[in-house]
Amino acid sequence: MSGFALAGDTVQQLPPGAETVQIMGKTYWHSGDNFYRFNEDTGMFYQVPQPTVQAHKDRAAHMYQRSQTVPATSLTADQIDGCRNAAADKSNAVPNRGSSVYIQEYNKCVSDLQQ
C-alpha cells in the first residue's frame, strides 16, 4: 500500500500530478478523488474529506424555482447562482480576505443585474 493514504493519514510527498486548489479561502491539494492539506508544524501532508460548500437551499427540492424570480431581487435563481459562483471565484483568489471579497462581489453582481 505504499504511496496511498487512508483518511487522516499523513504523507511526506503528494501523489504525482496533485494540483493546488483554493476552496473557501483554504489551500488544498487534489489528486484523483483525494484531497490533502499541509501541516506546517509537522511538514507533512494529510488526507482530508472532500471540502464542501453548504448550499443555501437544497437544489433538488427547489428546481421548480428556476423559472421564477427570487423575491426582493427580481432575479431568477439561475442569475443568483451565477452571482454566487462569480463571487466565489473572485474570493478564492484572495484567501486572506475572501469572505469580504465574496460579499462585495456578490452584492455588486446582484446590483448590476437589477439595473
N, CA, C and O atoms as CSV, one atom per row, in Angstrom:
chain,resi,resn,atom,element,x,y,z
A,1,MET,N,N,0.823,-1.197,0.000
A,1,MET,CA,C,0.000,0.000,0.000
A,1,MET,C,C,0.863,1.256,0.000
A,1,MET,O,O,0.380,2.330,0.356
A,2,SER,N,N,2.081,1.148,-0.376
A,2,SER,CA,C,2.971,2.304,-0.407
A,2,SER,C,C,2.456,3.336,-1.399
A,2,SER,O,O,2.035,3.002,-2.506
A,3,GLY,N,N,2.500,4.615,-0.974
A,3,GLY,CA,C,2.064,5.689,-1.861
A,3,GLY,C,C,0.602,6.049,-1.710
A,3,GLY,O,O,0.149,7.039,-2.285
A,4,PHE,N,N,-0.151,5.265,-0.944
A,4,PHE,CA,C,-1.561,5.563,-0.748
A,4,PHE,C,C,-1.781,6.002,0.692
A,4,PHE,O,O,-1.104,5.518,1.600
A,5,ALA,N,N,-2.706,6.899,0.903
A,5,ALA,CA,C,-3.007,7.374,2.253
A,5,ALA,C,C,-4.478,7.151,2.547
A,5,ALA,O,O,-5.344,7.454,1.726
A,6,LEU,N,N,-4.745,6.625,3.710
A,6,LEU,CA,C,-6.121,6.488,4.150
A,6,LEU,C,C,-6.539,7.794,4.800
A,6,LEU,O,O,-5.688,8.598,5.179
A,7,ALA,N,N,-7.852,8.016,4.933
A,7,ALA,CA,C,-8.344,9.272,5.504
A,7,ALA,C,C,-7.633,9.571,6.818
A,7,ALA,O,O,-7.607,8.738,7.724
A,8,GLY,N,N,-7.064,10.749,6.910
A,8,GLY,CA,C,-6.378,11.157,8.113
A,8,GLY,C,C,-4.915,10.782,8.154
A,8,GLY,O,O,-4.177,11.305,8.989
A,9,ASP,N,N,-4.467,9.891,7.281
A,9,ASP,CA,C,-3.060,9.503,7.251
A,9,ASP,C,C,-2.210,10.656,6.745
A,9,ASP,O,O,-2.678,11.500,5.981
A,10,THR,N,N,-0.955,10.681,7.179
A,10,THR,CA,C,-0.044,11.708,6.702
A,10,THR,C,C,0.869,11.124,5.641
A,10,THR,O,O,1.171,9.930,5.648
A,11,VAL,N,N,1.302,11.977,4.735
A,11,VAL,CA,C,2.246,11.584,3.691
A,11,VAL,C,C,3.290,12.682,3.562
A,11,VAL,O,O,2.975,13.862,3.715
A,12,GLN,N,N,4.525,12.300,3.281
A,12,GLN,CA,C,5.576,13.291,3.111
A,12,GLN,C,C,5.556,13.885,1.713
A,12,GLN,O,O,5.997,15.014,1.497
A,13,GLN,N,N,5.039,13.112,0.770
A,13,GLN,CA,C,5.040,13.553,-0.617
A,13,GLN,C,C,3.676,13.291,-1.228
A,13,GLN,O,O,3.081,12.233,-1.029
A,14,LEU,N,N,3.193,14.271,-1.974
A,14,LEU,CA,C,1.900,14.124,-2.638
A,14,LEU,C,C,2.019,13.192,-3.831
A,14,LEU,O,O,3.104,13.031,-4.388
A,15,PRO,N,N,0.905,12.574,-4.229
A,15,PRO,CA,C,0.939,11.734,-5.430
A,15,PRO,C,C,1.328,12.565,-6.651
A,15,PRO,O,O,1.055,13.765,-6.692
A,16,PRO,N,N,1.953,11.948,-7.631
A,16,PRO,CA,C,2.305,12.681,-8.858
A,16,PRO,C,C,1.056,13.303,-9.487
A,16,PRO,O,O,0.003,12.669,-9.551
A,17,GLY,N,N,1.183,14.540,-9.946
A,17,GLY,CA,C,0.076,15.210,-10.616
A,17,GLY,C,C,-0.900,15.906,-9.688
A,17,GLY,O,O,-1.899,16.449,-10.160
A,18,ALA,N,N,-0.650,15.911,-8.385
A,18,ALA,CA,C,-1.553,16.602,-7.453
A,18,ALA,C,C,-1.578,18.090,-7.791
A,18,ALA,O,O,-0.542,18.693,-8.070
A,19,GLU,N,N,-2.764,18.665,-7.763
A,19,GLU,CA,C,-2.944,20.075,-8.126
A,19,GLU,C,C,-3.363,20.881,-6.904
A,19,GLU,O,O,-4.119,20.399,-6.060
A,20,THR,N,N,-2.872,22.100,-6.816
A,20,THR,CA,C,-3.263,23.012,-5.748
A,20,THR,C,C,-4.600,23.648,-6.106
A,20,THR,O,O,-4.784,24.128,-7.225
A,21,VAL,N,N,-5.537,23.653,-5.153
A,21,VAL,CA,C,-6.835,24.289,-5.352
A,21,VAL,C,C,-7.166,25.146,-4.137
A,21,VAL,O,O,-6.773,24.827,-3.015
A,22,GLN,N,N,-7.887,26.228,-4.370
A,22,GLN,CA,C,-8.363,27.105,-3.303
A,22,GLN,C,C,-9.861,26.896,-3.164
A,22,GLN,O,O,-10.606,27.050,-4.133
A,23,ILE,N,N,-10.303,26.548,-1.966
A,23,ILE,CA,C,-11.726,26.356,-1.717
A,23,ILE,C,C,-12.076,27.117,-0.448
A,23,ILE,O,O,-11.570,26.811,0.632
A,24,MET,N,N,-12.941,28.103,-0.587
A,24,MET,CA,C,-13.378,28.933,0.533
A,24,MET,C,C,-12.185,29.511,1.302
A,24,MET,O,O,-12.182,29.546,2.533
A,25,GLY,N,N,-11.178,29.961,0.555
A,25,GLY,CA,C,-10.034,30.625,1.152
A,25,GLY,C,C,-8.987,29.705,1.752
A,25,GLY,O,O,-8.026,30.183,2.356
A,26,LYS,N,N,-9.147,28.402,1.603
A,26,LYS,CA,C,-8.171,27.453,2.134
A,26,LYS,C,C,-7.480,26.736,0.983
A,26,LYS,O,O,-8.089,26.479,-0.056
A,27,THR,N,N,-6.202,26.416,1.177
A,27,THR,CA,C,-5.436,25.725,0.149
A,27,THR,C,C,-5.510,24.224,0.373
A,27,THR,O,O,-5.256,23.732,1.472
A,28,TYR,N,N,-5.859,23.510,-0.680
A,28,TYR,CA,C,-5.895,22.050,-0.675
A,28,TYR,C,C,-5.068,21.556,-1.850
A,28,TYR,O,O,-4.822,22.295,-2.804
A,29,TRP,N,N,-4.646,20.316,-1.775
A,29,TRP,CA,C,-4.031,19.641,-2.920
A,29,TRP,C,C,-4.975,18.521,-3.293
A,29,TRP,O,O,-5.466,17.792,-2.432
A,30,HIS,N,N,-5.225,18.390,-4.586
A,30,HIS,CA,C,-6.227,17.453,-5.100
A,30,HIS,C,C,-5.558,16.474,-6.041
A,30,HIS,O,O,-4.834,16.868,-6.956
A,31,SER,N,N,-5.805,15.196,-5.812
A,31,SER,CA,C,-5.294,14.145,-6.689
A,31,SER,C,C,-6.328,13.037,-6.754
A,31,SER,O,O,-6.647,12.410,-5.744
A,32,GLY,N,N,-6.853,12.798,-7.961
A,32,GLY,CA,C,-7.900,11.779,-8.098
A,32,GLY,C,C,-9.120,12.162,-7.279
A,32,GLY,O,O,-9.663,13.256,-7.437
A,33,ASP,N,N,-9.552,11.261,-6.401
A,33,ASP,CA,C,-10.687,11.530,-5.521
A,33,ASP,C,C,-10.245,12.030,-4.147
A,33,ASP,O,O,-11.079,12.207,-3.259
A,34,ASN,N,N,-8.951,12.258,-3.962
A,34,ASN,CA,C,-8.418,12.601,-2.654
A,34,ASN,C,C,-8.022,14.070,-2.540
A,34,ASN,O,O,-7.567,14.687,-3.504
A,35,PHE,N,N,-8.207,14.614,-1.340
A,35,PHE,CA,C,-7.807,15.980,-1.026
A,35,PHE,C,C,-6.841,15.938,0.141
A,35,PHE,O,O,-6.966,15.106,1.040
A,36,TYR,N,N,-5.874,16.847,0.118
A,36,TYR,CA,C,-4.852,16.902,1.152
A,36,TYR,C,C,-4.687,18.335,1.641
A,36,TYR,O,O,-4.933,19.283,0.897
A,37,ARG,N,N,-4.265,18.490,2.909
A,37,ARG,CA,C,-3.871,19.776,3.484
A,37,ARG,C,C,-2.439,19.621,3.958
A,37,ARG,O,O,-1.957,18.502,4.132
A,38,PHE,N,N,-1.759,20.733,4.166
A,38,PHE,CA,C,-0.377,20.709,4.633
A,38,PHE,C,C,-0.322,21.200,6.065
A,38,PHE,O,O,-0.907,22.233,6.393
A,39,ASN,N,N,0.382,20.464,6.927
A,39,ASN,CA,C,0.561,20.853,8.320
A,39,ASN,C,C,1.961,21.432,8.457
A,39,ASN,O,O,2.949,20.703,8.375
A,40,GLU,N,N,2.049,22.754,8.668
A,40,GLU,CA,C,3.349,23.421,8.746
A,40,GLU,C,C,4.158,22.956,9.948
A,40,GLU,O,O,5.388,22.952,9.898
A,41,ASP,N,N,3.483,22.562,11.039
A,41,ASP,CA,C,4.199,22.124,12.238
A,41,ASP,C,C,4.954,20.818,12.009
A,41,ASP,O,O,6.076,20.653,12.487
A,42,THR,N,N,4.337,19.892,11.277
A,42,THR,CA,C,4.974,18.583,11.049
A,42,THR,C,C,5.674,18.506,9.701
A,42,THR,O,O,6.495,17.617,9.476
A,43,GLY,N,N,5.350,19.441,8.798
A,43,GLY,CA,C,5.929,19.386,7.460
A,43,GLY,C,C,5.362,18.248,6.625
A,43,GLY,O,O,5.972,17.822,5.645
A,44,MET,N,N,4.197,17.762,7.018
A,44,MET,CA,C,3.569,16.617,6.344
A,44,MET,C,C,2.234,17.038,5.732
A,44,MET,O,O,1.587,17.979,6.191
A,45,PHE,N,N,1.846,16.317,4.689
A,45,PHE,CA,C,0.521,16.461,4.118
A,45,PHE,C,C,-0.372,15.426,4.794
A,45,PHE,O,O,0.098,14.355,5.178
A,46,TYR,N,N,-1.636,15.738,4.938
A,46,TYR,CA,C,-2.568,14.758,5.470
A,46,TYR,C,C,-3.843,14.777,4.648
A,46,TYR,O,O,-4.287,15.827,4.183
A,47,GLN,N,N,-4.422,13.601,4.477
A,47,GLN,CA,C,-5.630,13.467,3.671
A,47,GLN,C,C,-6.822,13.962,4.471
A,47,GLN,O,O,-6.940,13.691,5.665
A,48,VAL,N,N,-7.698,14.686,3.802
A,48,VAL,CA,C,-8.898,15.229,4.428
A,48,VAL,C,C,-10.110,14.843,3.587
A,48,VAL,O,O,-9.970,14.507,2.411
A,49,PRO,N,N,-11.302,14.890,4.185
A,49,PRO,CA,C,-12.514,14.655,3.388
A,49,PRO,C,C,-12.648,15.733,2.315
A,49,PRO,O,O,-12.114,16.833,2.456
A,50,GLN,N,N,-13.357,15.408,1.256
A,50,GLN,CA,C,-13.552,16.383,0.184
A,50,GLN,C,C,-14.234,17.621,0.759
A,50,GLN,O,O,-15.283,17.515,1.393
A,51,PRO,N,N,-13.636,18.808,0.537
A,51,PRO,CA,C,-14.259,20.035,1.044
A,51,PRO,C,C,-15.598,20.272,0.354
A,51,PRO,O,O,-15.761,19.996,-0.835
A,52,THR,N,N,-16.540,20.782,1.114
A,52,THR,CA,C,-17.859,21.068,0.546
A,52,THR,C,C,-18.277,22.469,0.944
A,52,THR,O,O,-17.823,23.010,1.952
A,53,VAL,N,N,-19.137,23.037,0.145
A,53,VAL,CA,C,-19.733,24.329,0.449
A,53,VAL,C,C,-21.204,24.044,0.695
A,53,VAL,O,O,-21.898,23.513,-0.172
A,54,GLN,N,N,-21.665,24.394,1.864
A,54,GLN,CA,C,-23.048,24.107,2.194
A,54,GLN,C,C,-23.959,25.029,1.406
A,54,GLN,O,O,-23.846,26.252,1.492
A,55,ALA,N,N,-24.837,24.451,0.658
A,55,ALA,CA,C,-25.752,25.231,-0.174
A,55,ALA,C,C,-26.798,25.925,0.695
A,55,ALA,O,O,-27.226,25.404,1.725
A,56,HIS,N,N,-27.192,27.104,0.251
A,56,HIS,CA,C,-28.219,27.842,0.977
A,56,HIS,C,C,-29.550,27.099,0.924
A,56,HIS,O,O,-30.311,27.097,1.892
A,57,LYS,N,N,-29.818,26.476,-0.206
A,57,LYS,CA,C,-31.062,25.727,-0.378
A,57,LYS,C,C,-30.742,24.396,-1.019
A,57,LYS,O,O,-29.773,24.278,-1.769
A,58,ASP,N,N,-31.528,23.421,-0.736
A,58,ASP,CA,C,-31.384,22.122,-1.392
A,58,ASP,C,C,-31.879,22.275,-2.826
A,58,ASP,O,O,-33.071,22.470,-3.066
A,59,ARG,N,N,-30.949,22.184,-3.774
A,59,ARG,CA,C,-31.308,22.427,-5.176
A,59,ARG,C,C,-32.395,21.487,-5.689
A,59,ARG,O,O,-33.292,21.909,-6.418
A,60,ALA,N,N,-32.315,20.237,-5.315
A,60,ALA,CA,C,-33.299,19.279,-5.813
A,60,ALA,C,C,-34.708,19.645,-5.367
A,60,ALA,O,O,-35.664,19.469,-6.124
A,61,ALA,N,N,-34.843,20.146,-4.158
A,61,ALA,CA,C,-36.162,20.487,-3.633
A,61,ALA,C,C,-36.698,21.784,-4.226
A,61,ALA,O,O,-37.888,22.074,-4.102
A,62,HIS,N,N,-35.839,22.562,-4.864
A,62,HIS,CA,C,-36.266,23.867,-5.353
A,62,HIS,C,C,-36.064,24.055,-6.853
A,62,HIS,O,O,-35.983,25.191,-7.322
A,63,MET,N,N,-35.982,22.979,-7.604
A,63,MET,CA,C,-35.775,23.095,-9.041
A,63,MET,C,C,-36.926,23.837,-9.723
A,63,MET,O,O,-36.728,24.460,-10.766
A,64,TYR,N,N,-38.105,23.776,-9.151
A,64,TYR,CA,C,-39.242,24.469,-9.753
A,64,TYR,C,C,-39.040,25.980,-9.761
A,64,TYR,O,O,-39.708,26.677,-10.524
A,65,GLN,N,N,-38.144,26.503,-8.940
A,65,GLN,CA,C,-37.927,27.939,-8.881
A,65,GLN,C,C,-37.059,28.450,-10.023
A,65,GLN,O,O,-36.891,29.662,-10.157
A,66,ARG,N,N,-36.507,27.580,-10.839
A,66,ARG,CA,C,-35.581,28.008,-11.875
A,66,ARG,C,C,-36.171,29.064,-12.795
A,66,ARG,O,O,-35.449,29.934,-13.282
A,67,SER,N,N,-37.462,28.998,-13.036
A,67,SER,CA,C,-38.056,29.977,-13.935
A,67,SER,C,C,-38.722,31.124,-13.172
A,67,SER,O,O,-39.187,32.089,-13.779
A,68,GLN,N,N,-38.766,31.019,-11.856
A,68,GLN,CA,C,-39.376,32.059,-11.046
A,68,GLN,C,C,-38.313,33.057,-10.601
A,68,GLN,O,O,-37.118,32.760,-10.603
A,69,THR,N,N,-38.763,34.219,-10.229
A,69,THR,CA,C,-37.818,35.210,-9.711
A,69,THR,C,C,-37.673,35.028,-8.206
A,69,THR,O,O,-38.568,34.513,-7.536
A,70,VAL,N,N,-36.528,35.460,-7.690
A,70,VAL,CA,C,-36.284,35.397,-6.255
A,70,VAL,C,C,-36.892,36.648,-5.633
A,70,VAL,O,O,-36.586,37.758,-6.070
A,71,PRO,N,N,-37.749,36.494,-4.617
A,71,PRO,CA,C,-38.406,37.654,-4.010
A,71,PRO,C,C,-37.384,38.706,-3.579
A,71,PRO,O,O,-36.286,38.374,-3.133
A,72,ALA,N,N,-37.752,39.950,-3.714
A,72,ALA,CA,C,-36.973,41.121,-3.307
A,72,ALA,C,C,-35.789,41.425,-4.214
A,72,ALA,O,O,-35.094,42.415,-3.990
A,73,THR,N,N,-35.536,40.603,-5.236
A,73,THR,CA,C,-34.419,40.902,-6.132
A,73,THR,C,C,-34.844,41.045,-7.579
A,73,THR,O,O,-34.145,41.690,-8.361
A,74,SER,N,N,-35.958,40.471,-7.953
A,74,SER,CA,C,-36.449,40.409,-9.329
A,74,SER,C,C,-35.502,39.632,-10.235
A,74,SER,O,O,-35.550,39.789,-11.455
A,75,LEU,N,N,-34.636,38.793,-9.653
A,75,LEU,CA,C,-33.700,37.970,-10.425
A,75,LEU,C,C,-34.122,36.512,-10.350
A,75,LEU,O,O,-34.757,36.081,-9.387
A,76,THR,N,N,-33.762,35.763,-11.377
A,76,THR,CA,C,-34.064,34.335,-11.360
A,76,THR,C,C,-33.045,33.606,-10.482
A,76,THR,O,O,-31.980,34.140,-10.173
A,77,ALA,N,N,-33.383,32.397,-10.093
A,77,ALA,CA,C,-32.475,31.575,-9.289
A,77,ALA,C,C,-31.164,31.326,-10.047
A,77,ALA,O,O,-30.098,31.269,-9.435
A,78,ASP,N,N,-31.243,31.177,-11.373
A,78,ASP,CA,C,-30.026,30.981,-12.171
A,78,ASP,C,C,-29.124,32.209,-12.114
A,78,ASP,O,O,-27.902,32.079,-12.049
A,79,GLN,N,N,-29.720,33.402,-12.139
A,79,GLN,CA,C,-28.921,34.625,-12.054
A,79,GLN,C,C,-28.258,34.735,-10.678
A,79,GLN,O,O,-27.094,35.122,-10.577
A,80,ILE,N,N,-28.989,34.399,-9.637
A,80,ILE,CA,C,-28.433,34.420,-8.277
A,80,ILE,C,C,-27.277,33.422,-8.181
A,80,ILE,O,O,-26.223,33.742,-7.633
A,81,ASP,N,N,-27.477,32.208,-8.717
A,81,ASP,CA,C,-26.403,31.197,-8.707
A,81,ASP,C,C,-25.179,31.703,-9.466
A,81,ASP,O,O,-24.045,31.473,-9.047
A,82,GLY,N,N,-25.409,32.384,-10.568
A,82,GLY,CA,C,-24.302,32.935,-11.339
A,82,GLY,C,C,-23.512,33.955,-10.529
A,82,GLY,O,O,-22.281,33.971,-10.568
A,83,CYS,N,N,-24.225,34.805,-9.795
A,83,CYS,CA,C,-23.553,35.789,-8.937
A,83,CYS,C,C,-22.778,35.093,-7.823
A,83,CYS,O,O,-21.662,35.495,-7.495
A,84,ARG,N,N,-23.361,34.062,-7.250
A,84,ARG,CA,C,-22.662,33.314,-6.198
A,84,ARG,C,C,-21.379,32.693,-6.736
A,84,ARG,O,O,-20.327,32.770,-6.101
A,85,ASN,N,N,-21.473,32.079,-7.908
A,85,ASN,CA,C,-20.296,31.430,-8.492
A,85,ASN,C,C,-19.209,32.440,-8.854
A,85,ASN,O,O,-18.028,32.201,-8.604
A,86,ALA,N,N,-19.604,33.558,-9.438
A,86,ALA,CA,C,-18.632,34.585,-9.809
A,86,ALA,C,C,-17.961,35.161,-8.562
A,86,ALA,O,O,-16.750,35.382,-8.549
A,87,ALA,N,N,-18.747,35.402,-7.524
A,87,ALA,CA,C,-18.188,35.937,-6.278
A,87,ALA,C,C,-17.247,34.926,-5.627
A,87,ALA,O,O,-16.208,35.304,-5.086
A,88,ALA,N,N,-17.604,33.656,-5.676
A,88,ALA,CA,C,-16.743,32.612,-5.093
A,88,ALA,C,C,-15.413,32.529,-5.836
A,88,ALA,O,O,-14.363,32.376,-5.213
A,89,ASP,N,N,-15.452,32.629,-7.163
A,89,ASP,CA,C,-14.207,32.597,-7.942
A,89,ASP,C,C,-13.282,33.741,-7.546
A,89,ASP,O,O,-12.078,33.546,-7.378
A,90,LYS,N,N,-13.846,34.923,-7.399
A,90,LYS,CA,C,-13.015,36.083,-7.040
A,90,LYS,C,C,-12.519,35.995,-5.598
A,90,LYS,O,O,-11.389,36.388,-5.308
A,91,SER,N,N,-13.352,35.484,-4.696
A,91,SER,CA,C,-12.927,35.395,-3.292
A,91,SER,C,C,-11.858,34.325,-3.105
A,91,SER,O,O,-10.991,34.473,-2.244
A,92,ASN,N,N,-11.898,33.261,-3.883
A,92,ASN,CA,C,-10.877,32.214,-3.783
A,92,ASN,C,C,-9.507,32.718,-4.210
A,92,ASN,O,O,-8.486,32.159,-3.812
A,93,ALA,N,N,-9.481,33.766,-5.013
A,93,ALA,CA,C,-8.206,34.317,-5.483
A,93,ALA,C,C,-7.482,35.106,-4.390
A,93,ALA,O,O,-6.284,35.362,-4.502
A,94,VAL,N,N,-8.197,35.488,-3.347
A,94,VAL,CA,C,-7.592,36.256,-2.250
A,94,VAL,C,C,-7.993,35.629,-0.906
A,94,VAL,O,O,-8.856,36.162,-0.209
A,95,PRO,N,N,-7.370,34.499,-0.541
A,95,PRO,CA,C,-7.805,33.751,0.637
A,95,PRO,C,C,-7.719,34.521,1.953
A,95,PRO,O,O,-8.470,34.228,2.883
A,96,ASN,N,N,-6.822,35.497,2.049
A,96,ASN,CA,C,-6.697,36.219,3.313
A,96,ASN,C,C,-7.859,37.170,3.586
A,96,ASN,O,O,-8.052,37.589,4.727
A,97,ARG,N,N,-8.626,37.515,2.572
A,97,ARG,CA,C,-9.811,38.362,2.773
A,97,ARG,C,C,-10.963,37.909,1.885
A,97,ARG,O,O,-11.763,38.718,1.414
A,98,GLY,N,N,-11.029,36.610,1.669
A,98,GLY,CA,C,-12.027,36.044,0.760
A,98,GLY,C,C,-13.464,36.331,1.118
A,98,GLY,O,O,-14.273,36.600,0.230
A,99,SER,N,N,-13.816,36.283,2.416
A,99,SER,CA,C,-15.223,36.476,2.768
A,99,SER,C,C,-15.690,37.900,2.467
A,99,SER,O,O,-16.815,38.090,2.006
A,100,SER,N,N,-14.849,38.899,2.717
A,100,SER,CA,C,-15.272,40.270,2.412
A,100,SER,C,C,-15.332,40.493,0.902
A,100,SER,O,O,-16.191,41.228,0.416
A,101,VAL,N,N,-14.422,39.861,0.160
A,101,VAL,CA,C,-14.453,39.955,-1.306
A,101,VAL,C,C,-15.713,39.286,-1.840
A,101,VAL,O,O,-16.354,39.811,-2.751
A,102,TYR,N,N,-16.077,38.123,-1.279
A,102,TYR,CA,C,-17.284,37.417,-1.717
A,102,TYR,C,C,-18.511,38.315,-1.563
A,102,TYR,O,O,-19.287,38.479,-2.505
A,103,ILE,N,N,-18.683,38.889,-0.388
A,103,ILE,CA,C,-19.853,39.732,-0.125
A,103,ILE,C,C,-19.884,40.924,-1.071
A,103,ILE,O,O,-20.927,41.249,-1.637
A,104,GLN,N,N,-18.743,41.569,-1.238
A,104,GLN,CA,C,-18.660,42.743,-2.111
A,104,GLN,C,C,-18.992,42.373,-3.559
A,104,GLN,O,O,-19.781,43.059,-4.208
A,105,GLU,N,N,-18.399,41.306,-4.057
A,105,GLU,CA,C,-18.620,40.904,-5.453
A,105,GLU,C,C,-20.042,40.395,-5.680
A,105,GLU,O,O,-20.641,40.674,-6.719
A,106,TYR,N,N,-20.584,39.652,-4.718
A,106,TYR,CA,C,-21.961,39.163,-4.839
A,106,TYR,C,C,-22.937,40.340,-4.907
A,106,TYR,O,O,-23.801,40.387,-5.783
A,107,ASN,N,N,-22.794,41.278,-3.985
A,107,ASN,CA,C,-23.690,42.444,-3.971
A,107,ASN,C,C,-23.564,43.266,-5.247
A,107,ASN,O,O,-24.565,43.750,-5.775
A,108,LYS,N,N,-22.343,43.427,-5.743
A,108,LYS,CA,C,-22.124,44.181,-6.984
A,108,LYS,C,C,-22.813,43.483,-8.151
A,108,LYS,O,O,-23.469,44.129,-8.967
A,109,CYS,N,N,-22.663,42.176,-8.227
A,109,CYS,CA,C,-23.271,41.399,-9.315
A,109,CYS,C,C,-24.795,41.533,-9.295
A,109,CYS,O,O,-25.413,41.788,-10.328
A,110,VAL,N,N,-25.394,41.361,-8.117
A,110,VAL,CA,C,-26.854,41.470,-7.997
A,110,VAL,C,C,-27.310,42.875,-8.386
A,110,VAL,O,O,-28.290,43.041,-9.112
A,111,SER,N,N,-26.593,43.879,-7.897
A,111,SER,CA,C,-26.953,45.275,-8.230
A,111,SER,C,C,-26.870,45.531,-9.729
A,111,SER,O,O,-27.752,46.161,-10.311
A,112,ASP,N,N,-25.788,45.031,-10.354
A,112,ASP,CA,C,-25.621,45.213,-11.800
A,112,ASP,C,C,-26.764,44.558,-12.580
A,112,ASP,O,O,-27.259,45.128,-13.551
A,113,LEU,N,N,-27.177,43.375,-12.161
A,113,LEU,CA,C,-28.256,42.676,-12.866
A,113,LEU,C,C,-29.609,43.355,-12.664
A,113,LEU,O,O,-30.483,43.256,-13.525
A,114,GLN,N,N,-29.789,44.031,-11.556
A,114,GLN,CA,C,-31.072,44.683,-11.280
A,114,GLN,C,C,-31.232,45.994,-12.037
A,114,GLN,O,O,-32.340,46.525,-12.119
A,115,GLN,N,N,-30.150,46.524,-12.591
A,115,GLN,CA,C,-30.241,47.810,-13.297
A,115,GLN,C,C,-30.748,47.635,-14.699
A,115,GLN,O,O,-30.885,48.615,-15.433
